Amino acid sequence: MLGLAINLPAQSPALMPMPSDMKLNGGRYRLDDGFRIAVKADPKDDILYPALTRTYQSLNRRTGLYFHQQRITTADNRSDASFQVTVSKKVEPSVGANESYTLTITESGVSLNAMNTLGALHGLETLQQLLQSDSAGYYFPTVNIQDTPRFPWRGMMVDVARHFLPMDVMLRNIDAMAAVKMNVLHIHLSDDEGFRVESKTYPLLHQKGSNGEYFTQDQIREMIAYARARGIIIYPEFDLPGHCRSWFAGYPELASAPGPYVPGPRFLIDPDDKKPLTIASILASPSPTIDPTKESTYKFLDGLFKEMAALFPAPYFHIGADENNGVAWKNNAAIVAWMEQKKLANTSALQAYFVSRCYAIVKKYGKTMIGWEELNSPDLPKDVIVHKWLADGDGGFLKAHGTPAEIAAKGNKVLMSSSFYLDHFMPAYIHYNNPYLPKEINPNYLGGEAAQWTEVADRYNAELRIWPRAAAIAERLWSPVTVKDVDDMYSRLWRTSRYLDERGLQHLNQYETALRNLSRGANTALVRPVVEVLTPLRGVKKLIAKMTKSSVYSLPSSPNQQVSDILPVESEARYRFRKDVEVYLTTKDPAAEARMRQQLVSWRSASAAYGSAIAGNARLAEVASHATDLGQLSTIGLDALDRLKAGSPYRADDLKTEQALLDKARKNTAGEVELSVIPEIESLLKQKLIPEPKTISMF
Amino acid sequence: MLGLAINLPAQSPALMPMPSDMKLNGGRYRLDDGFRIAVKADPKDDILYPALTRTYQSLNRRTGLYFHQQRITTADNRSDASFQVTVSKKVEPSVGANESYTLTITESGVSLNAMNTLGALHGLETLQQLLQSDSAGYYFPTVNIQDTPRFPWRGMMVDVARHFLPMDVMLRNIDAMAAVKMNVLHIHLSDDEGFRVESKTYPLLHQKGSNGEYFTQDQIREMIAYARARGIIIYPEFDLPGHCRSWFAGYPELASAPGPYVPGPRFLIDPDDKKPLTIASILASPSPTIDPTKESTYKFLDGLFKEMAALFPAPYFHIGADENNGVAWKNNAAIVAWMEQKKLANTSALQAYFVSRCYAIVKKYGKTMIGWEELNSPDLPKDVIVHKWLADGDGGFLKAHGTPAEIAAKGNKVLMSSSFYLDHFMPAYIHYNNPYLPKEINPNYLGGEAAQWTEVADRYNAELRIWPRAAAIAERLWSPVTVKDVDDMYSRLWRTSRYLDERGLQHLNQYETALRNLSRGANTALVRPVVEVLTPLRGVKKLIAKMTKSSVYSLPSSPNQQVSDILPVESEARYRFRKDVEVYLTTKDPAAEARMRQQLVSWRSASAAYGSAIAGNARLAEVASHATDLGQLSTIGLDALDRLKAGSPYRADDLKTEQALLDKARKNTAGEVELSVIPEIESLLKQKLIPEPKTISMF
């Protein structure tokens, strides 16, 4: 590994998201032990003062200096303090507040000014991202920043139902969200696989509806307080009426088909079922669904919504409403008779009826209702927020329910998660270039939410799955529409990843831990060069492969410990190699050539050593064929470099052989992973950089 | 790094602690997707069933298999299940219960039998440690184990006052304690630097007595429940009367000198103080101390003890009582007058009076009082547990207050933490060979506690500081006195470290994260070979160096981010090298020689590259002189190997030069670290293994 490090040149600070206005002035403000904060703010601002203390302690730790302040309080008002903070007004976190701030750093000090608490929190995060070091120590670049977000709603949805995510994962995720200026956490608290919050009103929900893993109400309150302190609101989703298998374990009377039920994947019939499913059979299957015709159903929901509306103070309440195919309803004669009696033409009308009943309850408890886009209908009340998730034209099976423009024109507010699904294993630029996100300004365009579903993710890889890619989505939602340079985004994204590591996020450690575990005590240095250029198959290929093989793979206890589960979705090693290919093909830069050669030789030898490195290790053997491909492709790459340098063209025969090896590698999906550097080797072969694809198939 | 891996031969399972009786039978029980648990137990055992579920899920994750059970319940009783569990009786965690179990693994299945819940928990931990893998997959070795502990009290004390440790660190530590069969967690909740638990009775204790970091009562309850589920009790320590600066911030009337006070190191006078202290001045200083002469003091303590005795259900309550030099009392005329009036001859008598008053309150609330050994006195009630921590004869400044035998003979129970202080940076064998731990059986010898103080530790390195060394202490307290082979212990300790990593402990990740952060984005592979053979200075050298320089270094917010803070206390690379030196000097084994040569060459080149690797990095430069030493010593080592092979003796001149380089390296304490491989290089030079020292100086 020695010598392989590419020390990127000193760069502008890796801010993410980019501020709306920034001017770097070329100087440096140096930190030393005497670094001090002074504040002018509402002395009762119980969000601001702890945030200042945290920021101060974080800078203290990262610099290894010995600052003198212990805890920033109203007594901290020295006019000679290096960092002057002025905040006009104390506010609570909310969507739509003024979030602007001004941050000025000169060679003699730092000043942060904000209209209110929320702007100040953002400014503190920007300041922390500005910390850099050189041989003389730590400094902030001198800069003038005026910053304000593009969208008021910069959210993240986390599914804790399929695989539960415990408190420490949730809290670290909140820290990371705050670091990239996200302000809304949407927790998908219930699904077929689990009901994940304690209900005192209906205790069988969490007791029988989970495998024992759920948030207590105390924990929810702790999480909300933790998020509040970081400028983030938390709202719950209870996914109705079609993702409720777990509810029926304790309350089978809610279901439109008799039980008994146990929590588990939607299409699970028998826990020992290994019969293969098909996509068609899944879509047409009578999955467990709430009975919307009984008044007792609404009485139950009233009791639950009342309890949960009080537990979650945020003004939003998500009822799901997605993916109900109506088959369970059609299979129930009483429901069909009821529909006829009520003159409901079809199950869509019945779903609209159900939604309208939920709406009344949500409203009664003072909340704004949100639902996935399937709840959209002409009669939908205007104060319901429509949460887009479908993406027409990418080969999806389900059709979108109106475009953002159509929904907004109708008078409903729109939240966008289409093409923001992190669990689709897409590279960050796909989310960054999200074609569904409207470019024009419209008060009904609230913003969006990155979404992490957990059929094939759990506490051991959730941070690795969400980060750093969510930072690219955060930037898309915060920064001006003009901030769109993908190369620039990536150069900051990799540094943001290391910054989040420094701040305590466990995404890098999750990879390292899993690699150590998979290596079973062997030296990870032997397998790392191969593994680090593998990436999980894009789209839902892995999910569908697992689902159609057996429902046992997506049980809420099923492990996610294959090589494909532990890999980052994007390979930084591949990114760096690609940059060198690009530079070399453009400029013939000898340093880039040297690095490429070193990398190719390293891959070739790692490929040759892989077999003995994994001897006796069945799980790492799963991707051994990719190691073989990597060796062959490295040889092709080295040969291509020789020919490029010598100006000696390929004979058609050679090209054919080499192209065949590339094609073979491209078809190799062993272990549900792919070798990421195939386009770069092919670029060397073709002496022209192959651009990244604009879209990537989900299937 | 390629090729440097030493693949240790397949070994017996790395059990830690070793069972009291074990017979390996040479076969293998293979796990597959069909692995199932069946239980016969009290259906109301709400500790056992969740523990079975956790064990099952942990095995599921570690094997990457797809087990079919979701959650182990009373319905799981199939007689054909692979793993049969029988537990006679449900019990709550406690000290002194029967903790025995029998674990039998044959080629056809696993059976665990225990008298009660606690034995079953231990058996489940043993089973998890037995998991091994080969090219065919995962297996348990066939074995008969009958196991029971040597001491009933196998504890750990964690100081959360000096630097606060948040919930996730505490919970992971509880998991690791359970993994090595520790059963008591003692939380040092208050000290001069902080009061770390919410008090509803006296809220200024945590509000003014901390930097905002403390456990809420909800969190304490959650922690206790988490520990209970793992067979561990938690009891609190409130360190009185001499470690109470933090209390006085909110309640200065408790102090024997007027305030105002702010939480901070005991000998802090001014937060900006940089005047150097000396050990003598520290020992003679009037540190803040409770006024024991006022009745209002005891009224306050009654209120607090009442609240905390209810919060912590365990039957023990620790009042500290250590390190009170009485100077603050002597400086207060009113206290001196009161002593004269009460005919108390000296401050020791006044301390005994204070202890007796505390005893009455603790007893009133139904608890057994524990105190550090300074509370020992002839009149101490027999139901007080004396907690030994001083170690006579190691150069300590304070004299021990009776030997275990003397205390036990007097009728008091004894807990041992002498020579179990993990924060003394001692290698594991020093704790393992603890000379203070009585070898004979006596019902008054309860056992002991590993202790981690946090003047120079915090959430970012606490796991690295405690583990894996605490596992050696756990073995000392659990396994028979005959289990004492240090080599065997180490061979299991390193594997236990990786096992704890696999179970979720963050000790390895803490090192890796800190190394990445210190490397500031540079390739850690460039600095790792040097850093991984450095170890922190042994004893209290670092603490004293910091304390006597300025109190600012041990503020509760001061960072622990020097190289010396992030290093494991013992170097595994050094251990492996030492093993090779030992083998080679004994047997001239060519494989050992080859590995040593490869290691020495690698060190030499890493040494040569260190300067450029850390260019621009002031913090890694702190240990650059050790890199230079490592290079010179590697050359000496290679030369010694050549001479050993050729049988060519050193000339006296050469030896003198090489010895001088070794001596220079030995004196190098730059960055408060030492190069760990000096004895091994010297062993090669002298052609004879230099044994590990029996004792290591604290100063």
Chai-1 contact restraints between the chains, C-beta under 6 A:
chainA,res_idxA,chainB,res_idxB,connection_type,confidence,min_distance_angstrom,max_distance_angstrom,comment,restraint_id
A,M1,B,M1,contact,1.0,0.0,6.0,A-B,restraint_1
A,M1,B,A525,contact,1.0,0.0,6.0,A-B,restraint_2
A,A5,B,N523,contact,1.0,0.0,6.0,A-B,restraint_3
A,P50,B,G212,contact,1.0,0.0,6.0,A-B,restraint_4
A,Q57,B,S557,contact,1.0,0.0,6.0,A-B,restraint_5
A,N60,B,P559,contact,1.0,0.0,6.0,A-B,restraint_6
A,R61,B,P559,contact,1.0,0.0,6.0,A-B,restraint_7
A,R61,B,Q561,contact,1.0,0.0,6.0,A-B,restraint_8
A,G64,B,P559,contact,1.0,0.0,6.0,A-B,restraint_9
A,G64,B,Q561,contact,1.0,0.0,6.0,A-B,restraint_10
A,G64,B,R619,contact,1.0,0.0,6.0,A-B,restraint_11
A,Y66,B,V552,contact,1.0,0.0,6.0,A-B,restraint_12
A,Y66,B,S558,contact,1.0,0.0,6.0,A-B,restraint_13
A,H68,B,P271,contact,1.0,0.0,6.0,A-B,restraint_14
A,H68,B,D272,contact,1.0,0.0,6.0,A-B,restraint_15
A,Q70,B,N211,contact,1.0,0.0,6.0,A-B,restraint_16
A,Q70,B,S557,contact,1.0,0.0,6.0,A-B,restraint_17
A,R71,B,N211,contact,1.0,0.0,6.0,A-B,restraint_18
A,R71,B,G212,contact,1.0,0.0,6.0,A-B,restraint_19
A,S133,B,R520,contact,1.0,0.0,6.0,A-B,restraint_20
A,D134,B,G616,contact,1.0,0.0,6.0,A-B,restraint_21
A,S135,B,G616,contact,1.0,0.0,6.0,A-B,restraint_22
A,G137,B,A618,contact,1.0,0.0,6.0,A-B,restraint_23
A,D168,B,D168,contact,1.0,0.0,6.0,A-B,restraint_24
A,N211,B,Q70,contact,1.0,0.0,6.0,A-B,restraint_25
A,N211,B,R71,contact,1.0,0.0,6.0,A-B,restraint_26
A,G212,B,P50,contact,1.0,0.0,6.0,A-B,restraint_27
A,G212,B,R71,contact,1.0,0.0,6.0,A-B,restraint_28
A,D218,B,D218,contact,1.0,0.0,6.0,A-B,restraint_29
A,P271,B,H68,contact,1.0,0.0,6.0,A-B,restraint_30
A,D272,B,H68,contact,1.0,0.0,6.0,A-B,restraint_31
A,R498,B,G521,contact,1.0,0.0,6.0,A-B,restraint_32
A,E502,B,N517,contact,1.0,0.0,6.0,A-B,restraint_33
A,N509,B,N509,contact,1.0,0.0,6.0,A-B,restraint_34
A,E512,B,E512,contact,1.0,0.0,6.0,A-B,restraint_35
A,N517,B,E502,contact,1.0,0.0,6.0,A-B,restraint_36
A,R520,B,S133,contact,1.0,0.0,6.0,A-B,restraint_37
A,G521,B,R498,contact,1.0,0.0,6.0,A-B,restraint_38
A,N523,B,A5,contact,1.0,0.0,6.0,A-B,restraint_39
A,A525,B,M1,contact,1.0,0.0,6.0,A-B,restraint_40
A,V552,B,Y66,contact,1.0,0.0,6.0,A-B,restraint_41
A,S557,B,Q57,contact,1.0,0.0,6.0,A-B,restraint_42
A,S557,B,Q70,contact,1.0,0.0,6.0,A-B,restraint_43
A,S558,B,Y66,contact,1.0,0.0,6.0,A-B,restraint_44
A,P559,B,N60,contact,1.0,0.0,6.0,A-B,restraint_45
A,P559,B,R61,contact,1.0,0.0,6.0,A-B,restraint_46
A,P559,B,G64,contact,1.0,0.0,6.0,A-B,restraint_47
A,Q561,B,R61,contact,1.0,0.0,6.0,A-B,restraint_48
A,Q561,B,G64,contact,1.0,0.0,6.0,A-B,restraint_49
A,G616,B,D134,contact,1.0,0.0,6.0,A-B,restraint_50
A,G616,B,S135,contact,1.0,0.0,6.0,A-B,restraint_51
A,A618,B,G137,contact,1.0,0.0,6.0,A-B,restraint_52
A,R619,B,G64,contact,1.0,0.0,6.0,A-B,restraint_53
